[in-house]
Amino acid sequence: MLNNYFPNVAQNWQAFTQSIQETVEMVILSGLIAFIVSIFLAIILIITKRGGIKENFIFFNICDKLINLFRSIPFIILIVALIPLTTLISGTAIGVAGTIFPLVVGITPFFARQIESALNDIDPGLIETGKAIGLTNWQIVREIYLHEGIVSITRMTTTTIVSLIGLTAIVGVVGGGGLGNFAIQYGYQQNQFDVTLACIIVLLILVTIVQIIGTLIADILTR
């Protein structure tokens, strides 16, 4: 069936499976790093905002403006702008190794805003209760913000990973590897439509898997 409907994919099967592996690797590595950084940034924004448990106008505005700045830059332009820094950090600007840093920089501002939104939905009364019973700032963050917001954070994480899968396809335009690079190299440049279609199908499958897993985890945490 593969030879009948996707002959060019079958002909380049090893490269196709390698591109899937690279895409999954990029999503996992950059997703984990971005999650950690985004949680950190979101907590800083929440606790230093006006009325926060550690209000700091200057620190809040610096983080807030930096996030807004990077969110406003189109990702394809950001990749190119980061090439010198990516090369310095990773030793290369191509392949999987050269895509992790720009992917993290590209998705983190969006991710941080998503998590900040989830934490902002926490009932302020719980924060006041935490203060009243003598919880430290760290305990309030851990036991109230993160504990109460975990379901929303899970849903936001699912949405962000779906967006990240889309970004991994974009890095293929600049030689970043993965399904995006495979689709450009074989599907677009060699005019092989079955290759493009196969890449779309795999990306849809990956997105569906992520959404199913995210929904199951959110449901379990809700119960």
Secondary structure, DSSP 4 states (H G I P E B T S, - for coil): -HHHH-HHHHHTHHHHHHHHHHHHHHHHHHHHHHHHHHHHHHHHHHHHSTTSTT--HHHHHHHHHHHHHHHTS-HHHHHHHTHHHHHHHHS-SSTTTTTHHHHHHHHHHHHHHHHHHHHHTS-HHHHHHHHHTT--HHHHIIIIIIHHTHHHHHHHHHHHHHHHHHHHHHGGGGT--HHHHHIIIIIITTT-HHHHHHHHHHHHHHHHHHHHHHHHHHHHHH-
